[in-house]
Amino acid sequence: MPTPQQLHYEHLGQTVVKALKSRHFDAYYCPDRAAAAQLIQQLIPQDDTVAWGGSMTIEALGLVDWVRANRRVIDRDKAATREEKLELMRQSLLCDTYLMSSNAVSADGQLYNIDANGNRVAALTFGPKQVIVAVGMNKVVPTLEEAVSRARNTAAPVNVARFGLQTPCAAQGLCADCKSPQSICCSFVRTRLCNVAGRIKVVLIGEDLGF
């Protein structure tokens, strides 16, 4: 028997799937991480070269290990130097399939992301043939304004803590709109529509995943 939270996520998920499709995204709802991982694996053609952006959700789904074992990859984590890592990040912009999550999704079907280096939002915007965005339902919020707030006041401070950086939000837990040298809030990207239609595929997952 589904829990009340699972039922809520399923009903909200189907609403957001419709909203995403109205904005020309391909969109799917999966009840749990196992179903989401299986779907995403099926969405990646056998001959694709795959890259990914930093994402706790993608790791939680086991997709990094899966693509390393089953597809050609551009793996920045294997770089020996920062220069090599940056070069692999550049190459990732021309991969076939790019995997990532989103900092927030509004109920009307818009994605909102903050990025430090810009590689993740660059790939989302243009380059890879397809982008698959895996999103836990904990990241879905009612409005675009709340999506912006979530990205700035939830995702960013937690990621700063994860990386061990020293910024005002690390100390106070909320965005201070800082200009710290260690700030990860450099690029703010709202994805209002998907162009070309279906290039971005959003997989909503009925669990709390990522930050």
N, CA and C atoms as a LAMMPS dump frame, in Angstrom:
ITEM: TIMESTEP
0
ITEM: NUMBER OF ATOMS
633
ITEM: BOX BOUNDS ff ff ff
-5.0000000000000000e+02 5.0000000000000000e+02
-5.0000000000000000e+02 5.0000000000000000e+02
-5.0000000000000000e+02 5.0000000000000000e+02
ITEM: ATOMS id mol type element x y z
1 1 1 N 0.842 -1.195 0
2 1 2 C 0 0 0
3 1 3 C 0.881 1.252 0
4 2 1 N 0.708 2.146 -0.995
5 2 2 C 1.515 3.362 -1.018
6 2 3 C 1.276 4.226 0.216
7 3 1 N 2.326 4.898 0.662
8 3 2 C 2.194 5.827 1.775
9 3 3 C 1.553 7.129 1.277
10 4 1 N 1.03 7.961 2.186
11 4 2 C 0.498 9.261 1.76
12 4 3 C 1.527 10.095 0.993
13 5 1 N 2.794 10.034 1.418
14 5 2 C 3.84 10.787 0.711
15 5 3 C 4.027 10.255 -0.703
16 6 1 N 4.018 8.947 -0.87
17 6 2 C 4.166 8.358 -2.197
18 6 3 C 3.003 8.738 -3.102
19 7 1 N 1.794 8.721 -2.546
20 7 2 C 0.627 9.122 -3.33
21 7 3 C 0.703 10.586 -3.733
22 8 1 N 1.133 11.415 -2.802
23 8 2 C 1.282 12.842 -3.115
24 8 3 C 2.297 13.046 -4.226
25 9 1 N 3.447 12.385 -4.113
26 9 2 C 4.478 12.52 -5.14
27 9 3 C 3.967 12.047 -6.499
28 10 1 N 3.218 10.941 -6.521
29 10 2 C 2.717 10.427 -7.789
30 10 3 C 1.738 11.398 -8.432
31 11 1 N 0.812 11.933 -7.647
32 11 2 C -0.173 12.863 -8.202
33 11 3 C 0.5 14.162 -8.669
34 12 1 N 1.396 14.687 -7.847
35 12 2 C 2.119 15.897 -8.237
36 12 3 C 3.024 15.623 -9.427
37 13 1 N 3.666 14.461 -9.418
38 13 2 C 4.553 14.107 -10.518
39 13 3 C 3.843 14.086 -11.853
40 14 1 N 2.647 13.506 -11.892
41 14 2 C 1.906 13.466 -13.149
42 14 3 C 1.496 14.864 -13.602
43 15 1 N 1.185 15.728 -12.642
44 15 2 C 0.864 17.12 -12.981
45 15 3 C 2.064 17.817 -13.602
46 16 1 N 3.233 17.621 -13.02
47 16 2 C 4.438 18.283 -13.518
48 16 3 C 4.883 17.68 -14.848
49 17 1 N 4.698 16.377 -15.037
50 17 2 C 5.002 15.755 -16.327
51 17 3 C 4.205 16.442 -17.441
52 18 1 N 2.928 16.676 -17.22
53 18 2 C 2.095 17.354 -18.222
54 18 3 C 2.616 18.767 -18.491
55 19 1 N 3.009 19.457 -17.42
56 19 2 C 3.518 20.817 -17.591
57 19 3 C 4.823 20.826 -18.384
58 20 1 N 5.712 19.871 -18.082
59 20 2 C 6.979 19.771 -18.815
60 20 3 C 6.734 19.473 -20.289
61 21 1 N 5.826 18.556 -20.571
62 21 2 C 5.531 18.214 -21.961
63 21 3 C 4.963 19.413 -22.721
64 22 1 N 4.213 20.256 -22.024
65 22 2 C 3.658 21.446 -22.686
66 22 3 C 4.762 22.423 -23.074
67 23 1 N 5.919 22.269 -22.458
68 23 2 C 7.079 23.12 -22.758
69 23 3 C 8.091 22.385 -23.64
70 24 1 N 7.669 21.283 -24.24
71 24 2 C 8.431 20.543 -25.256
72 24 3 C 9.554 19.675 -24.697
73 25 1 N 9.59 19.476 -23.378
74 25 2 C 10.47 18.472 -22.803
75 25 3 C 9.829 17.091 -23.001
76 26 1 N 10.653 16.045 -23.119
77 26 2 C 10.151 14.705 -22.86
78 26 3 C 10.152 14.552 -21.339
79 27 1 N 9.103 13.976 -20.787
80 27 2 C 9.011 13.908 -19.329
81 27 3 C 8.395 12.582 -18.901
82 28 1 N 8.88 12.093 -17.746
83 28 2 C 8.476 10.794 -17.239
84 28 3 C 8.368 10.877 -15.715
85 29 1 N 7.506 10.042 -15.148
86 29 2 C 7.461 9.89 -13.698
87 29 3 C 7.746 8.438 -13.35
88 30 1 N 8.689 8.23 -12.419
89 30 2 C 9.018 6.9 -11.914
90 30 3 C 8.792 6.887 -10.408
91 31 1 N 8.212 5.822 -9.867
92 31 2 C 7.882 5.812 -8.446
93 31 3 C 9.09 5.7 -7.523
94 32 1 N 10.216 5.169 -8.036
95 32 2 C 11.381 4.987 -7.174
96 32 3 C 12.656 4.983 -8.002
97 33 1 N 13.783 4.953 -7.313
98 33 2 C 15.079 5.056 -7.985
99 33 3 C 15.369 3.862 -8.888
100 34 1 N 14.894 2.67 -8.513
101 34 2 C 15.15 1.493 -9.339
102 34 3 C 14.47 1.631 -10.696
103 35 1 N 13.219 2.071 -10.689
104 35 2 C 12.49 2.26 -11.941
105 35 3 C 13.111 3.374 -12.772
106 36 1 N 13.563 4.432 -12.101
107 36 2 C 14.186 5.55 -12.809
108 36 3 C 15.492 5.121 -13.466
109 37 1 N 16.318 4.37 -12.739
110 37 2 C 17.586 3.907 -13.3
111 37 3 C 17.347 3.035 -14.525
112 38 1 N 16.369 2.143 -14.437
113 38 2 C 16.06 1.265 -15.568
114 38 3 C 15.601 2.076 -16.78
115 39 1 N 14.738 3.051 -16.558
116 39 2 C 14.252 3.884 -17.654
117 39 3 C 15.404 4.649 -18.304
118 40 1 N 16.23 5.288 -17.485
119 40 2 C 17.325 6.097 -18.024
120 40 3 C 18.296 5.236 -18.813
121 41 1 N 18.59 4.043 -18.328
122 41 2 C 19.455 3.133 -19.089
123 41 3 C 18.869 2.846 -20.468
124 42 1 N 17.555 2.697 -20.542
125 42 2 C 16.903 2.422 -21.817
126 42 3 C 16.922 3.64 -22.742
127 43 1 N 17.015 4.824 -22.17
128 43 2 C 17.025 6.048 -22.974
129 43 3 C 18.384 6.357 -23.583
130 44 1 N 19.418 5.627 -23.181
131 44 2 C 20.781 5.884 -23.678
132 44 3 C 21.116 4.85 -24.756
133 45 1 N 21.179 5.248 -26.03
134 45 2 C 21.507 4.298 -27.086
135 45 3 C 22.854 3.601 -26.852
136 46 1 N 22.95 2.379 -27.361
137 46 2 C 24.124 1.541 -27.122
138 46 3 C 25.419 2.206 -27.576
139 47 1 N 25.374 2.942 -28.665
140 47 2 C 26.592 3.512 -29.248
141 47 3 C 26.894 4.917 -28.755
142 48 1 N 26.106 5.43 -27.817
143 48 2 C 26.325 6.794 -27.337
144 48 3 C 27.585 6.922 -26.494
145 49 1 N 28.197 8.096 -26.592
146 49 2 C 29.224 8.51 -25.639
147 49 3 C 28.544 9.363 -24.579
148 50 1 N 28.811 9.04 -23.312
149 50 2 C 28.06 9.635 -22.2
150 50 3 C 28.997 10.433 -21.296
151 51 1 N 28.51 11.576 -20.855
152 51 2 C 29.194 12.369 -19.829
153 51 3 C 28.158 12.803 -18.811
154 52 1 N 28.621 13.398 -17.735
155 52 2 C 27.679 13.78 -16.673
156 52 3 C 28.21 14.973 -15.891
157 53 1 N 27.28 15.691 -15.282
158 53 2 C 27.632 16.772 -14.368
159 53 3 C 27.608 16.263 -12.94
160 54 1 N 28.261 16.991 -12.052
161 54 2 C 28.267 16.584 -10.65
162 54 3 C 26.848 16.494 -10.115
163 55 1 N 26.464 15.318 -9.607
164 55 2 C 25.081 15.123 -9.171
165 55 3 C 25.01 13.982 -8.183
166 56 1 N 24.536 14.269 -6.977
167 56 2 C 24.313 13.214 -6
168 56 3 C 23.171 12.306 -6.441
169 57 1 N 22.216 12.842 -7.187
170 57 2 C 21.098 12.035 -7.672
171 57 3 C 21.562 10.994 -8.675
172 58 1 N 22.377 11.417 -9.637
173 58 2 C 22.89 10.485 -10.639
174 58 3 C 23.7 9.374 -9.97
175 59 1 N 24.479 9.742 -8.962
176 59 2 C 25.249 8.729 -8.241
177 59 3 C 24.335 7.796 -7.455
178 60 1 N 23.293 8.349 -6.821
179 60 2 C 22.366 7.529 -6.036
180 60 3 C 21.626 6.515 -6.901
181 61 1 N 21.432 6.845 -8.175
182 61 2 C 20.771 5.93 -9.101
183 61 3 C 21.716 4.859 -9.632
184 62 1 N 22.998 4.961 -9.306
185 62 2 C 23.973 3.994 -9.789
186 62 3 C 24.337 4.179 -11.251
187 63 1 N 24.008 5.333 -11.823
188 63 2 C 24.196 5.524 -13.252
189 63 3 C 25.641 5.758 -13.652
190 64 1 N 26.427 6.365 -12.775
191 64 2 C 27.833 6.59 -13.113
192 64 3 C 28.544 5.249 -13.302
193 65 1 N 28.378 4.35 -12.365
194 65 2 C 28.997 3.032 -12.495
195 65 3 C 28.437 2.277 -13.697
196 66 1 N 27.135 2.435 -13.948
197 66 2 C 26.51 1.708 -15.051
198 66 3 C 27.052 2.155 -16.406
199 67 1 N 27.14 3.47 -16.622
200 67 2 C 27.636 3.929 -17.926
201 67 3 C 29.116 3.616 -18.09
202 68 1 N 29.878 3.67 -17.013
203 68 2 C 31.292 3.285 -17.118
204 68 3 C 31.437 1.836 -17.592
205 69 1 N 30.525 0.988 -17.167
206 69 2 C 30.598 -0.434 -17.518
207 69 3 C 29.947 -0.753 -18.855
208 70 1 N 29.016 0.099 -19.322
209 70 2 C 28.192 -0.288 -20.466
210 70 3 C 28.215 0.674 -21.648
211 71 1 N 28.802 1.838 -21.507
212 71 2 C 28.845 2.808 -22.598
213 71 3 C 30.229 3.452 -22.668
214 72 1 N 30.526 4.062 -23.816
215 72 2 C 31.72 4.909 -23.884
216 72 3 C 31.466 6.144 -23.028
217 73 1 N 32.467 6.591 -22.294
218 73 2 C 32.267 7.73 -21.403
219 73 3 C 33.379 8.759 -21.562
220 74 1 N 33.048 9.979 -21.216
221 74 2 C 34.032 11.038 -20.999
222 74 3 C 34.019 11.271 -19.492
223 75 1 N 35.05 10.781 -18.821
224 75 2 C 35.031 10.681 -17.358
225 75 3 C 36.019 11.668 -16.742
226 76 1 N 35.504 12.821 -16.36
227 76 2 C 36.37 13.846 -15.783
228 76 3 C 36.967 13.418 -14.454
229 77 1 N 36.318 12.47 -13.781
230 77 2 C 36.818 12.019 -12.482
231 77 3 C 38.115 11.24 -12.586
232 78 1 N 38.461 10.817 -13.799
233 78 2 C 39.7 10.065 -13.998
234 78 3 C 40.872 10.973 -14.357
235 79 1 N 40.631 12.285 -14.415
236 79 2 C 41.695 13.221 -14.798
237 79 3 C 42.791 13.267 -13.736
238 80 1 N 44.026 13.373 -14.185
239 80 2 C 45.167 13.415 -13.268
240 80 3 C 45.49 14.833 -12.813
241 81 1 N 45.084 15.827 -13.588
242 81 2 C 45.372 17.228 -13.266
243 81 3 C 44.12 18.068 -13.483
244 82 1 N 44.121 19.268 -12.912
245 82 2 C 42.986 20.173 -13.115
246 82 3 C 42.858 20.548 -14.59
247 83 1 N 43.983 20.731 -15.275
248 83 2 C 43.947 21.079 -16.689
249 83 3 C 43.301 19.966 -17.508
250 84 1 N 43.642 18.718 -17.19
251 84 2 C 43.037 17.59 -17.887
252 84 3 C 41.539 17.501 -17.582
253 85 1 N 41.18 17.777 -16.338
254 85 2 C 39.764 17.743 -15.965
255 85 3 C 38.978 18.794 -16.743
256 86 1 N 39.517 20.009 -16.858
257 86 2 C 38.833 21.061 -17.597
258 86 3 C 38.68 20.689 -19.065
259 87 1 N 39.693 20.054 -19.632
260 87 2 C 39.613 19.642 -21.025
261 87 3 C 38.528 18.58 -21.228
262 88 1 N 38.428 17.647 -20.292
263 88 2 C 37.383 16.632 -20.389
264 88 3 C 35.996 17.261 -20.22
265 89 1 N 35.901 18.275 -19.378
266 89 2 C 34.633 18.981 -19.228
267 89 3 C 34.245 19.685 -20.527
268 90 1 N 35.236 20.22 -21.232
269 90 2 C 34.954 20.834 -22.532
270 90 3 C 34.496 19.784 -23.533
271 91 1 N 35.177 18.657 -23.554
272 91 2 C 34.796 17.589 -24.48
273 91 3 C 33.381 17.087 -24.2
274 92 1 N 32.973 17.133 -22.932
275 92 2 C 31.647 16.649 -22.556
276 92 3 C 30.527 17.423 -23.236
277 93 1 N 30.801 18.643 -23.65
278 93 2 C 29.772 19.452 -24.29
279 93 3 C 29.403 18.928 -25.674
280 94 1 N 30.201 17.989 -26.207
281 94 2 C 29.899 17.402 -27.505
282 94 3 C 29.607 15.911 -27.407
283 95 1 N 29.236 15.444 -26.212
284 95 2 C 28.885 14.034 -26.058
285 95 3 C 27.502 13.772 -26.65
286 96 1 N 27.122 12.499 -26.714
287 96 2 C 25.797 12.144 -27.218
288 96 3 C 24.721 12.294 -26.143
289 97 1 N 25.015 11.778 -24.946
290 97 2 C 24.059 11.854 -23.831
291 97 3 C 24.746 12.45 -22.614
292 98 1 N 24.123 13.452 -22.038
293 98 2 C 24.644 14.094 -20.836
294 98 3 C 23.665 13.855 -19.703
295 99 1 N 24.179 13.395 -18.564
296 99 2 C 23.354 13.1 -17.39
297 99 3 C 23.547 14.177 -16.333
298 100 1 N 22.461 14.613 -15.716
299 100 2 C 22.54 15.624 -14.674
300 100 3 C 21.26 15.593 -13.855
301 101 1 N 21.217 16.404 -12.819
302 101 2 C 19.982 16.659 -12.099
303 101 3 C 19.648 18.136 -12.265
304 102 1 N 18.689 18.608 -11.518
305 102 2 C 18.329 20.018 -11.53
306 102 3 C 18.19 20.483 -10.094
307 103 1 N 18.586 21.721 -9.824
308 103 2 C 18.458 22.245 -8.467
309 103 3 C 17.005 22.401 -8.052
310 104 1 N 16.149 22.662 -9.034
311 104 2 C 14.725 22.821 -8.737
312 104 3 C 13.923 22.7 -10.022
313 105 1 N 12.661 22.295 -9.868
314 105 2 C 11.705 22.255 -10.977
315 105 3 C 10.419 22.898 -10.468
316 106 1 N 9.91 23.858 -11.21
317 106 2 C 8.651 24.488 -10.805
318 106 3 C 7.483 23.642 -11.3
319 107 1 N 6.371 23.73 -10.619
320 107 2 C 5.205 22.916 -10.964
321 107 3 C 4.666 23.226 -12.351
322 108 1 N 4.995 24.393 -12.889
323 108 2 C 4.551 24.714 -14.244
324 108 3 C 5.558 24.271 -15.3
325 109 1 N 6.57 23.481 -14.894
326 109 2 C 7.435 22.821 -15.863
327 109 3 C 8.691 23.551 -16.276
328 110 1 N 9.255 24.382 -15.403
329 110 2 C 10.509 25.06 -15.71
330 110 3 C 11.627 24.515 -14.82
331 111 1 N 12.824 24.424 -15.389
332 111 2 C 13.991 23.993 -14.643
333 111 3 C 14.771 25.215 -14.179
334 112 1 N 15.361 25.109 -12.984
335 112 2 C 16.196 26.209 -12.502
336 112 3 C 17.468 25.637 -11.905
337 113 1 N 18.605 26.196 -12.348
338 113 2 C 19.905 25.677 -11.926
339 113 3 C 20.907 26.785 -11.665
340 114 1 N 21.741 26.54 -10.661
341 114 2 C 22.887 27.399 -10.346
342 114 3 C 24.146 26.566 -10.557
343 115 1 N 25.176 27.172 -11.134
344 115 2 C 26.396 26.423 -11.439
345 115 3 C 27.621 27.275 -11.151
346 116 1 N 28.686 26.621 -10.76
347 116 2 C 29.94 27.31 -10.481
348 116 3 C 30.781 27.431 -11.749
349 117 1 N 31.236 26.299 -12.288
350 117 2 C 32.06 26.326 -13.502
351 117 3 C 31.24 26.625 -14.745
352 118 1 N 29.957 26.292 -14.719
353 118 2 C 29.097 26.531 -15.87
354 118 3 C 29.005 25.362 -16.826
355 119 1 N 29.779 24.304 -16.598
356 119 2 C 29.768 23.18 -17.536
357 119 3 C 28.424 22.464 -17.557
358 120 1 N 27.798 22.346 -16.39
359 120 2 C 26.536 21.622 -16.303
360 120 3 C 25.424 22.391 -17.021
361 121 1 N 25.314 23.685 -16.755
362 121 2 C 24.252 24.455 -17.407
363 121 3 C 24.568 24.695 -18.88
364 122 1 N 25.854 24.715 -19.223
365 122 2 C 26.22 24.841 -20.635
366 122 3 C 25.734 23.63 -21.419
367 123 1 N 25.945 22.435 -20.866
368 123 2 C 25.49 21.212 -21.529
369 123 3 C 23.972 21.168 -21.61
370 124 1 N 23.31 21.623 -20.567
371 124 2 C 21.852 21.659 -20.575
372 124 3 C 21.342 22.549 -21.696
373 125 1 N 22.011 23.662 -21.897
374 125 2 C 21.544 24.668 -22.85
375 125 3 C 21.85 24.296 -24.293
376 126 1 N 23.054 23.746 -24.544
377 126 2 C 23.448 23.473 -25.931
378 126 3 C 24.655 22.544 -25.955
379 127 1 N 24.693 21.648 -26.929
380 127 2 C 25.873 20.81 -27.125
381 127 3 C 25.529 19.339 -27.266
382 128 1 N 25.374 18.619 -26.154
383 128 2 C 25.047 17.194 -26.246
384 128 3 C 23.766 16.95 -27.045
385 129 1 N 23.717 15.783 -27.716
386 129 2 C 22.545 15.467 -28.525
387 129 3 C 21.295 15.334 -27.664
388 130 1 N 21.458 14.74 -26.475
389 130 2 C 20.339 14.686 -25.539
390 130 3 C 20.861 14.889 -24.125
391 131 1 N 20.014 15.454 -23.291
392 131 2 C 20.32 15.658 -21.877
393 131 3 C 19.219 14.974 -21.077
394 132 1 N 19.631 14.109 -20.142
395 132 2 C 18.675 13.43 -19.268
396 132 3 C 18.824 14.009 -17.87
397 133 1 N 17.737 14.584 -17.365
398 133 2 C 17.73 15.27 -16.08
399 133 3 C 16.927 14.427 -15.094
400 134 1 N 17.607 13.844 -14.114
401 134 2 C 16.946 13.002 -13.105
402 134 3 C 16.699 13.85 -11.86
403 135 1 N 15.436 13.901 -11.411
404 135 2 C 15.066 14.828 -10.344
405 135 3 C 14.187 14.142 -9.297
406 136 1 N 14.66 14.123 -8.054
407 136 2 C 13.815 13.67 -6.956
408 136 3 C 12.664 14.635 -6.74
409 137 1 N 11.512 14.128 -6.324
410 137 2 C 10.342 14.984 -6.159
411 137 3 C 10.509 16.01 -5.043
412 138 1 N 11.495 15.832 -4.181
413 138 2 C 11.775 16.847 -3.165
414 138 3 C 12.234 18.171 -3.774
415 139 1 N 12.606 18.159 -5.05
416 139 2 C 13.073 19.378 -5.709
417 139 3 C 11.969 20.097 -6.478
418 140 1 N 10.779 19.531 -6.483
419 140 2 C 9.654 20.173 -7.168
420 140 3 C 8.992 21.171 -6.223
421 141 1 N 8.817 22.396 -6.703
422 141 2 C 8.218 23.469 -5.896
423 141 3 C 7.092 24.129 -6.688
424 142 1 N 6.179 24.814 -6.009
425 142 2 C 4.988 25.336 -6.693
426 142 3 C 5.252 26.382 -7.773
427 143 1 N 6.221 27.278 -7.561
428 143 2 C 6.395 28.402 -8.479
429 143 3 C 7.852 28.565 -8.881
430 144 1 N 8.063 29.351 -9.937
431 144 2 C 9.426 29.656 -10.37
432 144 3 C 10.176 30.414 -9.286
433 145 1 N 9.479 31.329 -8.606
434 145 2 C 10.133 32.093 -7.538
435 145 3 C 10.638 31.164 -6.433
436 146 1 N 9.858 30.141 -6.112
437 146 2 C 10.294 29.182 -5.098
438 146 3 C 11.414 28.285 -5.619
439 147 1 N 11.445 28.062 -6.933
440 147 2 C 12.556 27.317 -7.526
441 147 3 C 13.862 28.089 -7.377
442 148 1 N 13.802 29.385 -7.619
443 148 2 C 14.991 30.224 -7.441
444 148 3 C 15.43 30.192 -5.979
445 149 1 N 14.474 30.334 -5.065
446 149 2 C 14.797 30.323 -3.642
447 149 3 C 15.385 28.981 -3.225
448 150 1 N 14.821 27.897 -3.749
449 150 2 C 15.338 26.581 -3.386
450 150 3 C 16.782 26.407 -3.846
451 151 1 N 17.059 26.831 -5.073
452 151 2 C 18.413 26.708 -5.598
453 151 3 C 19.404 27.513 -4.765
454 152 1 N 18.993 28.71 -4.35
455 152 2 C 19.909 29.592 -3.631
456 152 3 C 20.026 29.257 -2.151
457 153 1 N 18.912 28.865 -1.533
458 153 2 C 18.894 28.732 -0.075
459 153 3 C 18.915 27.295 0.44
460 154 1 N 18.717 26.334 -0.454
461 154 2 C 18.8 24.923 -0.056
462 154 3 C 19.942 24.229 -0.767
463 155 1 N 19.886 24.183 -2.101
464 155 2 C 20.896 23.436 -2.851
465 155 3 C 22.299 24.021 -2.686
466 156 1 N 22.423 25.325 -2.856
467 156 2 C 23.758 25.925 -2.809
468 156 3 C 24.425 25.788 -1.435
469 157 1 N 23.769 26.143 -0.326
470 157 2 C 24.439 25.995 0.972
471 157 3 C 24.829 24.547 1.291
472 158 1 N 23.974 23.592 0.912
473 158 2 C 24.332 22.193 1.184
474 158 3 C 25.523 21.77 0.338
475 159 1 N 25.559 22.179 -0.911
476 159 2 C 26.692 21.811 -1.761
477 159 3 C 27.98 22.489 -1.311
478 160 1 N 27.87 23.725 -0.855
479 160 2 C 29.052 24.399 -0.3
480 160 3 C 29.6 23.618 0.893
481 161 1 N 28.698 23.159 1.761
482 161 2 C 29.127 22.352 2.906
483 161 3 C 29.747 21.035 2.443
484 162 1 N 29.165 20.436 1.401
485 162 2 C 29.69 19.167 0.878
486 162 3 C 31.107 19.329 0.348
487 163 1 N 31.382 20.482 -0.263
488 163 2 C 32.708 20.726 -0.821
489 163 3 C 33.686 21.319 0.195
490 164 1 N 33.189 21.644 1.392
491 164 2 C 34.063 22.212 2.414
492 164 3 C 34.531 23.622 2.105
493 165 1 N 33.68 24.415 1.449
494 165 2 C 34.054 25.773 1.07
495 165 3 C 33.676 26.764 2.164
496 166 1 N 34.346 27.921 2.125
497 166 2 C 34.107 28.961 3.123
498 166 3 C 33.389 30.133 2.463
499 167 1 N 32.082 30.156 2.61
500 167 2 C 31.259 31.238 2.074
501 167 3 C 30.265 31.665 3.161
502 168 1 N 29.638 32.823 3.016
503 168 2 C 28.642 33.231 4.017
504 168 3 C 27.523 32.222 4.203
505 169 1 N 27.068 31.58 3.112
506 169 2 C 25.961 30.629 3.268
507 169 3 C 26.401 29.377 4.019
508 170 1 N 27.696 29.07 3.977
509 170 2 C 28.197 27.935 4.765
510 170 3 C 28.077 28.223 6.249
511 171 1 N 28.225 29.5 6.608
512 171 2 C 28.174 29.875 8.023
513 171 3 C 26.751 30.114 8.519
514 172 1 N 25.898 30.694 7.663
515 172 2 C 24.568 31.071 8.137
516 172 3 C 23.435 30.243 7.545
517 173 1 N 23.751 29.394 6.543
518 173 2 C 22.759 28.47 6.018
519 173 3 C 21.814 29.029 4.982
520 174 1 N 21.956 30.322 4.668
521 174 2 C 21.103 30.969 3.672
522 174 3 C 21.963 31.804 2.735
523 175 1 N 21.459 31.999 1.521
524 175 2 C 22.186 32.791 0.539
525 175 3 C 22.372 34.226 1.036
526 176 1 N 23.603 34.737 0.882
527 176 2 C 23.897 36.125 1.233
528 176 3 C 24.196 36.959 -0.011
529 177 1 N 23.915 36.371 -1.191
530 177 2 C 24.205 37.046 -2.455
531 177 3 C 25.652 37.534 -2.479
532 178 1 N 26.556 36.652 -2.055
533 178 2 C 27.954 37.047 -1.837
534 178 3 C 28.755 37.083 -3.131
535 179 1 N 29.936 37.656 -3.028
536 179 2 C 30.918 37.655 -4.116
537 179 3 C 32.187 36.947 -3.664
538 180 1 N 32.016 35.972 -2.789
539 180 2 C 33.149 35.224 -2.257
540 180 3 C 33.941 34.549 -3.368
541 181 1 N 35.266 34.5 -3.265
542 181 2 C 36.069 33.774 -4.266
543 181 3 C 35.696 32.299 -4.348
544 182 1 N 35.106 31.755 -3.286
545 182 2 C 34.726 30.348 -3.29
546 182 3 C 33.237 30.134 -3.586
547 183 1 N 32.54 31.185 -3.947
548 183 2 C 31.12 31.045 -4.267
549 183 3 C 30.919 30.068 -5.424
550 184 1 N 29.903 29.215 -5.307
551 184 2 C 29.544 28.32 -6.404
552 184 3 C 28.355 28.864 -7.188
553 185 1 N 27.9 30.054 -6.836
554 185 2 C 26.723 30.652 -7.481
555 185 3 C 27.169 31.657 -8.535
556 186 1 N 27.659 31.14 -9.65
557 186 2 C 28.212 32 -10.697
558 186 3 C 27.273 32.161 -11.886
559 187 1 N 26.589 31.09 -12.258
560 187 2 C 25.664 31.138 -13.38
561 187 3 C 24.285 30.666 -12.921
562 188 1 N 23.263 31.454 -13.218
563 188 2 C 21.883 31.145 -12.867
564 188 3 C 21.117 30.929 -14.174
565 189 1 N 20.577 29.737 -14.365
566 189 2 C 19.947 29.418 -15.645
567 189 3 C 18.522 28.898 -15.436
568 190 1 N 17.583 29.581 -16.042
569 190 2 C 16.186 29.15 -16.086
570 190 3 C 15.938 28.532 -17.458
571 191 1 N 15.479 27.299 -17.473
572 191 2 C 15.152 26.639 -18.74
573 191 3 C 13.64 26.642 -18.873
574 192 1 N 13.152 27.571 -19.667
575 192 2 C 11.713 27.809 -19.799
576 192 3 C 11.057 26.875 -20.805
577 193 1 N 11.789 26.6 -21.903
578 193 2 C 11.309 25.722 -22.961
579 193 3 C 12.445 24.825 -23.419
580 194 1 N 12.107 23.676 -23.987
581 194 2 C 13.116 22.774 -24.537
582 194 3 C 13.178 22.967 -26.046
583 195 1 N 14.338 23.338 -26.519
584 195 2 C 14.577 23.526 -27.944
585 195 3 C 15.903 22.823 -28.281
586 196 1 N 15.884 21.796 -29.041
587 196 2 C 14.882 21.181 -29.904
588 196 3 C 13.94 20.33 -29.044
589 197 1 N 12.65 20.227 -29.446
590 197 2 C 11.67 19.478 -28.671
591 197 3 C 12.175 18.069 -28.391
592 198 1 N 12.104 17.666 -27.121
593 198 2 C 12.502 16.323 -26.724
594 198 3 C 13.983 16.138 -26.479
595 199 1 N 14.798 17.133 -26.788
596 199 2 C 16.247 16.989 -26.537
597 199 3 C 16.52 16.808 -25.05
598 200 1 N 15.821 17.562 -24.211
599 200 2 C 15.96 17.426 -22.757
600 200 3 C 14.868 16.498 -22.261
601 201 1 N 15.277 15.459 -21.571
602 201 2 C 14.349 14.467 -21.022
603 201 3 C 14.404 14.56 -19.501
604 202 1 N 13.293 14.854 -18.882
605 202 2 C 13.232 15.021 -17.434
606 202 3 C 12.557 13.788 -16.815
607 203 1 N 13.272 13.132 -15.907
608 203 2 C 12.744 11.956 -15.217
609 203 3 C 12.5 12.336 -13.764
610 204 1 N 11.236 12.466 -13.392
611 204 2 C 10.869 12.756 -12.01
612 204 3 C 10.792 11.455 -11.237
613 205 1 N 11.312 11.464 -10.018
614 205 2 C 11.437 10.238 -9.219
615 205 3 C 10.738 10.451 -7.888
616 206 1 N 9.863 9.513 -7.526
617 206 2 C 9.059 9.656 -6.315
618 206 3 C 9.79 9.367 -5.027
619 207 1 N 10.978 9.921 -4.883
620 207 2 C 11.785 9.812 -3.667
621 207 3 C 12.471 11.148 -3.412
622 208 1 N 12.987 11.307 -2.189
623 208 2 C 13.834 12.459 -1.892
624 208 3 C 15.26 12.1 -2.289
625 209 1 N 15.766 12.776 -3.303
626 209 2 C 17.098 12.5 -3.838
627 209 3 C 17.849 13.81 -4.068
628 210 1 N 19.12 13.826 -3.729
629 210 2 C 19.925 15.021 -3.972
630 210 3 C 19.533 16.171 -3.071
631 211 1 N 20.122 17.34 -3.387
632 211 2 C 19.953 18.523 -2.538
633 211 3 C 19.188 19.629 -3.267
